[in-house]
Amino acid sequence: MINDTPENKITYYQLLAFVSFLPFDRLLSELTLIGLLLHSIIHVKKDRLRNLFTLQNGLLTALFLLGLLALSWSDDKAQGIKDLQRQLALLLFPVIFSFLAINIARYKNNILFFLTASCTLTIAYLYADAFRIILFYDMPFHSILSVSFINHNFSAPVGIHATYLSLYTALSLSFVIIFFIEGKKSVRLWMGIMALVLLAGLVQLASKAVLISVLFYYCIVFPFFIKQPVLKKKIILSGLTISALVIFSITHIDTLKRRYIETFTEDLARTSIANEIAEPRLSRWKTAMQVVSKSPAWGHGSGSEKRLLTEKYFENKLYQSYLLELNAHNQYLSFLIKTGIPGLFVFLAVLIAGMRSALQNRNSLFACFLIMIIFVSFSENILDVNKGIFFYSFFFTLFMYTGKPFTGIKRFTNNTRLESSMK
């Protein structure tokens, strides 16, 4: 409960509902977003309209505006319009946050805690459901580590792609760890339990890109944000220890070894692997580059990716990818196909500007979010899927609006006061 105006209370509870629904069916999140949009429009005031036209909002909406511009030279305008409708959240969240009267920074931790609680309960439910099946069929308990309960088979009961549930889980895990370090001792036990559940879920969901980004963040990036030398050493040691345990588990448990090591090798193979659902990612990326080479300057326009790739898959005898109508499974290549080199430059510029803001605000959680976007974009079209779009647009906007105003000019110096991501 919060002590605020009725308008701000409704906004607050809608934000809590939105993040709580993220691990579930997209309809719940979309309905909450519509409610939040209507609420913000109803209470909009003239002075808040000026908040729309800022450099910060230009940064947050740049990718949507880029897609809208690329629609003008597309030969697949119908598909392009569908893609833009799906990506509308890239525009809506900055608009909504501009209209809100509530002090978002004041309640940021509450919002993130509800996401964390929802992800923890979701992972706990998925484990409970898995063990219910194991008991029902009288299977050995170590079957939990079999292919039947790994990756998409683990997340199937809640109907969400394993990679995107992994993103929410990893962000929640980062929040819990920061809270564990900086929070009161009275809550550390609960935070520790939540961290263990989330870490176990992250390994079970078996998203290679997410897990690699999380380990990279904790071992290399996170210590940078810690001022106290003793605490920094402990965090580095803890990160290396956890990484060693995860790597040991992956290399000694057959199913995890198959998922993390063998499939990674197969993705980089030059030829198709027998009995696999789709061809290696490297083959598809090469095909995508053939499409890019035909129009590297401006791309082929919004909505063109799937049609052009499908044609090339057939020409290159990648029949499984052709039948499944797969996209590039690489966000960087996707921008090159649709908007060419300028589009990729805009995407990279947005990520760099976001990282600069994270450094200026000493916001380690924001940095973790951006690192996951950077890594996952190598293996997924994160901005072509509802849950990926919501992850990117909502949390990018939340972190930007709860930090110092972004000007694009302010320099980051060594004298900048250390501000933890919890403030």
Secondary structure per residue as TSV (DSSP state, phi and psi in degrees):
chain	resnum	aa	ss	phi	psi
A	1	M	-	360.0	146.3
A	2	I	-	-128.6	154.2
A	3	N	-	-102.1	96.9
A	4	D	S	-153.5	-178.1
A	5	T	-	-70.0	157.0
A	6	P	H	-55.4	-39.9
A	7	E	H	-60.3	-46.3
A	8	N	H	-71.6	-31.2
A	9	K	H	-63.7	-44.1
A	10	I	H	-63.7	-43.3
A	11	T	H	-57.8	-46.2
A	12	Y	H	-59.7	-48.0
A	13	Y	H	-69.4	-32.1
A	14	Q	H	-67.0	-39.1
A	15	L	H	-65.4	-41.0
A	16	L	H	-63.2	-41.7
A	17	A	H	-64.5	-41.3
A	18	F	H	-59.9	-51.1
A	19	V	H	-69.7	-29.3
A	20	S	H	-69.0	-30.5
A	21	F	H	-85.2	-9.7
A	22	L	T	-57.0	-37.9
A	23	P	T	-75.0	1.3
A	24	F	S	-116.3	-166.8
A	25	D	-	-53.3	138.3
A	26	R	H	-63.7	-24.3
A	27	L	H	-58.4	-39.9
A	28	L	H	-63.7	-43.9
A	29	S	H	-66.2	-40.1
A	30	E	H	-66.6	-40.9
A	31	L	H	-64.4	-40.0
A	32	T	H	-65.9	-39.4
A	33	L	H	-63.1	-41.6
A	34	I	H	-61.6	-43.2
A	35	G	H	-62.1	-41.9
A	36	L	H	-65.0	-40.3
A	37	L	H	-63.7	-47.7
A	38	L	H	-62.0	-42.0
A	39	H	H	-61.9	-42.8
A	40	S	H	-68.9	-35.2
A	41	I	H	-69.9	-41.3
A	42	I	H	-60.2	-38.1
A	43	H	T	-100.0	10.5
A	44	V	-	-67.8	143.3
A	45	K	-	-122.0	158.7
A	46	K	H	-58.3	-39.7
A	47	D	H	-67.8	-24.0
A	48	R	H	-78.6	-20.5
A	49	L	H	-62.3	-28.0
A	50	R	G	-67.5	-22.4
A	51	N	G	-67.7	-16.3
A	52	L	G	-67.0	-37.3
A	53	F	S	-99.3	74.0
A	54	T	S	-127.8	159.7
A	55	L	H	-61.6	-35.3
A	56	Q	H	-61.9	-46.4
A	57	N	H	-67.9	-32.3
A	58	G	H	-62.1	-39.8
A	59	L	H	-65.3	-44.5
A	60	L	H	-70.9	-30.0
A	61	T	H	-100.2	1.8
A	62	A	H	-58.0	-41.2
A	63	L	H	-70.2	-36.1
A	64	F	H	-67.7	-45.2
A	65	L	H	-63.9	-34.3
A	66	L	H	-62.6	-44.8
A	67	G	H	-64.3	-37.8
A	68	L	H	-64.8	-41.8
A	69	L	H	-65.6	-41.0
A	70	A	H	-68.2	-14.3
A	71	L	G	-66.6	-26.2
A	72	S	G	-67.6	-28.0
A	73	W	G	-111.4	16.8
A	74	S	-	-86.7	144.0
A	75	D	S	-92.9	1.0
A	76	D	-	-123.9	55.5
A	77	K	H	-62.8	-35.8
A	78	A	H	-62.0	-46.4
A	79	Q	H	-68.8	-36.0
A	80	G	H	-61.7	-39.7
A	81	I	H	-65.4	-40.2
A	82	K	H	-61.7	-42.5
A	83	D	H	-63.7	-40.7
A	84	L	H	-68.0	-36.0
A	85	Q	H	-61.8	-40.0
A	86	R	H	-66.9	-33.3
A	87	Q	T	-92.2	10.7
A	88	L	T	-59.6	-25.1
A	89	A	H	-61.2	-26.5
A	90	L	H	-61.6	-27.5
A	91	L	H	-94.6	-37.9
A	92	L	H	-68.4	-42.4
A	93	F	H	-63.6	-45.3
A	94	P	H	-60.3	-37.3
A	95	V	H	-65.0	-46.6
A	96	I	H	-61.2	-47.5
A	97	F	H	-64.4	-28.8
A	98	S	H	-68.6	-32.7
A	99	F	H	-84.0	-21.4
A	100	L	-	-70.3	142.0
A	101	A	-	-91.6	-18.1
A	102	I	S	-67.0	147.1
A	103	N	-	-82.6	94.6
A	104	I	H	-60.5	-40.0
A	105	A	H	-59.9	-33.7
A	106	R	H	-64.0	-33.2
A	107	Y	H	-111.9	10.5
A	108	K	H	-56.7	-45.4
A	109	N	H	-63.7	-37.0
A	110	N	H	-63.2	-42.1
A	111	I	H	-62.7	-46.5
A	112	L	H	-66.9	-33.9
A	113	F	H	-66.2	-38.8
A	114	F	H	-66.6	-36.8
A	115	L	H	-60.8	-45.4
A	116	T	H	-63.3	-44.3
A	117	A	H	-63.3	-41.1
A	118	S	H	-64.8	-43.4
A	119	C	H	-66.3	-39.6
A	120	T	H	-62.8	-45.9
A	121	L	H	-65.8	-36.2
A	122	T	H	-64.6	-46.1
A	123	I	H	-63.2	-42.3
A	124	A	H	-61.3	-41.5
A	125	Y	H	-63.8	-41.9
A	126	L	H	-64.2	-38.3
A	127	Y	H	-66.7	-42.0
A	128	A	H	-62.0	-42.0
A	129	D	H	-65.6	-40.1
A	130	A	H	-63.6	-44.9
A	131	F	H	-70.9	-27.0
A	132	R	H	-62.5	-42.8
A	133	I	H	-66.3	-41.9
A	134	I	H	-60.9	-43.0
A	135	L	H	-69.8	-38.9
A	136	F	H	-63.0	-40.7
A	137	Y	T	-95.1	10.1
A	138	D	T	54.3	44.4
A	139	M	-	-89.5	154.5
A	140	P	-	-66.4	150.1
A	141	F	G	-63.8	-28.3
A	142	H	G	-70.8	-2.7
A	143	S	G	-65.1	-16.6
A	144	I	G	-59.7	-23.9
A	145	L	G	-97.6	11.1
A	146	S	S	-85.2	169.7
A	147	V	G	-62.8	-21.8
A	148	S	G	-67.0	-18.8
A	149	F	G	-128.4	24.7
A	150	I	S	-114.7	147.2
A	151	N	T	60.5	-125.5
A	152	H	H	-64.6	-30.6
A	153	N	H	-66.6	-26.9
A	154	F	H	-77.2	-41.4
A	155	S	H	-86.2	-6.8
A	156	A	G	-55.3	-39.7
A	157	P	G	-59.5	-24.2
A	158	V	G	-104.5	4.2
A	159	G	T	63.8	39.9
A	160	I	-	-130.4	142.8
A	161	H	-	-59.2	136.2
A	162	A	H	-59.7	-37.0
A	163	T	H	-64.2	-40.7
A	164	Y	H	-76.5	-33.9
A	165	L	H	-65.5	-34.7
A	166	S	H	-63.2	-38.2
A	167	L	H	-61.9	-47.8
A	168	Y	H	-64.4	-38.9
A	169	T	H	-65.9	-43.4
A	170	A	H	-65.8	-40.5
A	171	L	H	-64.3	-40.6
A	172	S	H	-63.9	-41.8
A	173	L	H	-61.2	-41.9
A	174	S	H	-62.8	-42.2
A	175	F	H	-61.9	-44.7
A	176	V	H	-62.2	-43.1
A	177	I	H	-65.1	-42.4
A	178	I	H	-63.3	-42.5
A	179	F	H	-64.4	-38.5
A	180	F	H	-62.5	-40.8
A	181	I	H	-71.5	-42.4
A	182	E	H	-103.1	-11.3
A	183	G	S	-82.0	-178.4
A	184	K	-	-72.5	150.4
A	185	K	G	-63.5	-27.3
A	186	S	G	-65.5	-21.8
A	187	V	G	-107.2	-0.5
A	188	R	H	-65.6	-33.4
A	189	L	H	-61.5	-47.8
A	190	W	H	-65.7	-39.7
A	191	M	H	-64.3	-37.8
A	192	G	H	-64.4	-41.7
A	193	I	H	-64.3	-44.2
A	194	M	H	-62.6	-40.0
A	195	A	H	-62.4	-41.1
A	196	L	H	-65.2	-42.1
A	197	V	H	-62.9	-45.6
A	198	L	H	-66.9	-39.8
A	199	L	H	-64.9	-42.9
A	200	A	H	-61.3	-41.5
A	201	G	H	-64.8	-36.5
A	202	L	H	-64.0	-42.1
A	203	V	H	-68.8	-39.5
A	204	Q	H	-67.1	-37.1
A	205	L	H	-69.8	-24.7
A	206	A	T	56.1	44.5
A	207	S	-	-89.6	111.7
A	208	K	H	-60.7	-47.5
A	209	A	H	-62.6	-42.2
A	210	V	H	-67.7	-45.9
A	211	L	H	-63.8	-41.7
A	212	I	H	-63.2	-41.9
A	213	S	H	-65.2	-37.7
A	214	V	H	-66.8	-44.9
A	215	L	H	-64.5	-40.1
A	216	F	H	-60.9	-42.9
A	217	Y	I	-63.3	-48.8
A	218	Y	I	-71.6	-33.7
A	219	C	I	-84.3	-28.9
A	220	I	I	-118.0	-46.1
A	221	V	I	-88.5	-48.0
A	222	F	G	-56.6	-43.0
A	223	P	G	-58.0	-26.8
A	224	F	G	-60.1	-30.0
A	225	F	G	-86.5	-2.7
A	226	I	-	-98.1	127.5
A	227	K	-	-85.5	-41.7
A	228	Q	-	-71.9	123.5
A	229	P	H	-59.1	-41.0
A	230	V	H	-64.9	-46.2
A	231	L	H	-65.0	-38.1
A	232	K	H	-61.2	-42.9
A	233	K	H	-63.5	-40.9
A	234	K	H	-63.5	-41.0
A	235	I	H	-67.1	-42.5
A	236	I	H	-61.9	-44.4
A	237	L	H	-63.7	-43.0
A	238	S	H	-63.5	-42.7
A	239	G	H	-62.7	-42.5
A	240	L	H	-67.3	-38.1
A	241	T	H	-64.8	-47.1
A	242	I	H	-63.6	-41.1
A	243	S	H	-61.2	-42.7
A	244	A	H	-63.0	-40.9
A	245	L	H	-65.6	-41.5
A	246	V	H	-65.0	-45.6
A	247	I	H	-63.4	-40.3
A	248	F	H	-61.7	-44.1
A	249	S	H	-62.4	-42.2
A	250	I	H	-65.1	-39.0
A	251	T	H	-83.0	-13.8
A	252	H	H	-115.5	-7.1
A	253	I	S	-107.4	118.8
A	254	D	H	-54.8	-45.8
A	255	T	H	-64.4	-43.9
A	256	L	H	-67.3	-37.5
A	257	K	H	-62.1	-42.4
A	258	R	I	-62.4	-44.4
A	259	R	I	-70.7	-47.0
A	260	Y	I	-87.6	-33.6
A	261	I	I	-103.9	-53.7
A	262	E	I	-68.7	-42.6
A	263	T	H	-68.9	-31.0
A	264	F	H	-64.8	-42.3
A	265	T	H	-63.7	-41.1
A	266	E	H	-67.1	-33.9
A	267	D	H	-63.1	-28.4
A	268	L	T	-97.5	6.9
A	269	A	-	-72.7	156.5
A	270	R	S	-85.9	-21.9
A	271	T	S	-125.9	164.6
A	272	S	-	-66.9	148.0
A	273	I	-	-98.7	134.5
A	274	A	T	-60.6	142.0
A	275	N	T	67.8	12.9
A	276	E	-	-91.3	150.6
A	277	I	S	-66.3	-40.3
A	278	A	S	-138.3	162.4
A	279	E	-	-67.2	162.8
A	280	P	-	-57.2	148.6
A	281	R	H	-59.8	-35.7
A	282	L	H	-59.2	-38.9
A	283	S	H	-64.7	-40.9
A	284	R	H	-69.4	-36.8
A	285	W	H	-65.3	-39.0
A	286	K	H	-63.3	-40.2
A	287	T	H	-63.1	-41.4
A	288	A	H	-61.7	-38.7
A	289	M	H	-66.4	-29.5
A	290	Q	H	-65.0	-38.2
A	291	V	H	-67.9	-42.8
A	292	V	H	-61.1	-40.9
A	293	S	H	-61.8	-20.3
A	294	K	T	-78.4	-21.9
A	295	S	S	-155.2	70.2
A	296	P	T	-73.4	-24.5
A	297	A	T	-71.3	-45.6
A	298	W	T	-127.7	-5.3
A	299	G	-	76.6	-169.7
A	300	H	S	-107.7	2.4
A	301	G	-	95.1	163.0
A	302	S	T	-63.2	140.4
A	303	G	T	84.4	-0.7
A	304	S	-	-88.3	-18.0
A	305	E	H	-58.4	-53.4
A	306	K	H	-66.0	-42.2
A	307	R	H	-63.9	-47.9
A	308	L	H	-65.7	-39.7
A	309	L	H	-67.0	-41.1
A	310	T	H	-60.1	-41.9
A	311	E	H	-63.2	-42.8
A	312	K	H	-69.8	-36.0
A	313	Y	H	-57.5	-43.3
A	314	F	H	-66.5	-42.6
A	315	E	H	-61.3	-37.6
A	316	N	T	-91.1	9.1
A	317	K	T	62.3	31.3
A	318	L	-	-93.5	72.7
A	319	Y	H	-70.1	-32.6
A	320	Q	H	-66.3	-45.0
A	321	S	H	-64.6	-34.4
A	322	Y	H	-64.5	-47.6
A	323	L	H	-66.4	-35.9
A	324	L	H	-83.0	-7.7
A	325	E	T	50.9	51.7
A	326	L	-	-74.7	146.6
A	327	N	-	-83.4	-171.2
A	328	A	-	-68.9	-20.2
A	329	H	S	53.3	40.0
A	330	N	-	-162.3	111.6
A	331	Q	H	-64.2	-32.7
A	332	Y	H	-66.3	-44.5
A	333	L	H	-66.5	-34.5
A	334	S	H	-61.1	-42.9
A	335	F	H	-66.4	-37.6
A	336	L	H	-63.0	-40.0
A	337	I	H	-66.7	-44.9
A	338	K	H	-82.8	-42.8
A	339	T	H	-126.9	7.3
A	340	G	H	68.2	-163.6
A	341	I	H	-61.7	-40.5
A	342	P	H	-59.4	-38.3
A	343	G	H	-65.9	-42.9
A	344	L	H	-63.2	-39.6
A	345	F	H	-60.7	-42.2
A	346	V	H	-62.3	-45.1
A	347	F	H	-59.8	-46.8
A	348	L	H	-65.9	-37.7
A	349	A	H	-63.9	-39.2
A	350	V	H	-63.6	-44.4
A	351	L	H	-64.6	-41.1
A	352	I	H	-65.8	-42.5
A	353	A	H	-63.0	-39.2
A	354	G	H	-63.3	-42.6
A	355	M	H	-65.4	-36.7
A	356	R	H	-62.8	-41.5
A	357	S	H	-63.9	-40.6
A	358	A	H	-60.8	-40.6
A	359	L	H	-69.6	-41.4
A	360	Q	H	-62.0	-36.4
A	361	N	T	-93.0	-1.0
A	362	R	T	52.2	42.9
A	363	N	-	-100.3	96.1
A	364	S	H	-68.1	-31.1
A	365	L	H	-68.9	-37.5
A	366	F	H	-62.9	-42.9
A	367	A	H	-62.2	-40.9
A	368	C	H	-61.0	-44.7
A	369	F	H	-57.5	-46.9
A	370	L	H	-67.6	-38.5
A	371	I	H	-62.5	-40.2
A	372	M	H	-64.6	-40.4
A	373	I	H	-60.7	-44.6
A	374	I	H	-62.3	-46.1
A	375	F	H	-71.5	-47.8
A	376	V	H	-65.9	-28.9
A	377	S	T	-64.9	-16.3
A	378	F	T	-75.5	-22.2
A	379	S	T	-121.6	-7.0
A	380	E	-	-141.6	151.1
A	381	N	-	-85.4	79.8
A	382	I	G	-64.0	-24.7
A	383	L	G	-96.3	14.5
A	384	D	G	-110.8	-0.1
A	385	V	S	-123.1	137.7
A	386	N	H	-50.7	-50.6
A	387	K	H	-67.7	-32.6
A	388	G	H	-70.2	-41.1
A	389	I	H	-62.5	-45.3
A	390	F	H	-63.6	-41.7
A	391	F	H	-60.1	-49.1
A	392	Y	H	-65.6	-53.2
A	393	S	H	-70.5	-44.0
A	394	F	H	-69.4	-50.2
A	395	F	H	-75.8	-31.4
A	396	F	H	-61.3	-46.2
A	397	T	H	-64.9	-43.5
A	398	L	H	-59.6	-48.1
A	399	F	H	-67.4	-37.4
A	400	M	H	-67.8	-39.3
A	401	Y	H	-79.5	-14.3
A	402	T	T	-103.7	6.1
A	403	G	S	-108.4	-169.3
A	404	K	S	-67.6	144.9
A	405	P	-	-53.5	132.3
A	406	F	-	-81.9	124.4
A	407	T	-	-113.3	-21.6
A	408	G	S	79.3	-1.1
A	409	I	-	-117.3	-36.0
A	410	K	-	-57.4	134.1
A	411	R	-	-91.5	149.3
A	412	F	-	-97.2	120.8
A	413	T	-	-120.6	167.4
A	414	N	T	-69.5	-16.2
A	415	N	T	-88.6	-1.0
A	416	T	S	-61.7	132.3
A	417	R	-	-65.8	135.1
A	418	L	-	-70.0	116.8
A	419	E	-	-119.1	121.6
A	420	S	-	-72.4	160.4
A	421	S	T	-70.3	-7.2
A	422	M	T	-88.4	-7.0
A	423	K	-	-98.0	360.0
